[in-house]
Amino acid sequence: MSRHISAAIVCFLLTTTVLPAAEKVNSKEGGFTATFPAKPKQDKVEHKTPKGKLKIHQFLYTRKDDTVFGVIYTDFPKGFLDDLDARKVLDNARDGGVKNVSGKLMRDKEVQLNGRPGRSFDILVEKTGVEISTRIYFDKSRLYQVIVSSEKKGETKSRQAKAFLDSFKLMKKS
């Protein structure tokens, strides 16, 4: 009897996927928390536009198989988005993301997070087979992007990818 139980436990352990240790990021400046598969690299860049400088903050972790987990937020200068409502900002961000990677929009859904409008969408880059799952949220003059990108088919729908995307939380609404 105990051999059968031991064998069952071994089989269970062999078939259970063990996720690597996670790294929780709590960005007070960014106003978010997210749990990455491991410690992400942080970077800040400025992008000059005719309407002013965009401040872009990136938190990126790349696995050995080149699957990327990222949170990127962009601060827009005062007046930059005055002529756009939240829906248009989100539409432009989604459409720009698809265009920037020469991809095809596979799924698109309106979402909310803590009362902030957002989108959840998937992109397929047919030329390379890269799949990208993205959630974007807009809060006043800040756009958040939460992404998982992979060449490995189906990886952006994996348990680890879903856990990462679901871990993203916005702090108290300002």
ZIDA-V544903 format. One record per helix or strand. SS is the DSSP state (A for helix, B for strand). FROM is the first residue (numbers start at 1). LEN is the number of residues. If there is no record, write none. Layout:
ss->SS from->FROM len->LEN
ss->SS from->FROM len->LEN
This chain:
ss->A from->2 len->14
ss->B from->23 len->5
ss->B from->32 len->5
ss->B from->41 len->9
ss->B from->52 len->11
ss->B from->68 len->8
ss->A from->86 len->15
ss->B from->104 len->10
ss->B from->116 len->10
ss->B from->130 len->10
ss->B from->142 len->9
ss->A from->155 len->3
ss->A from->159 len->9
ss->B from->169 len->2
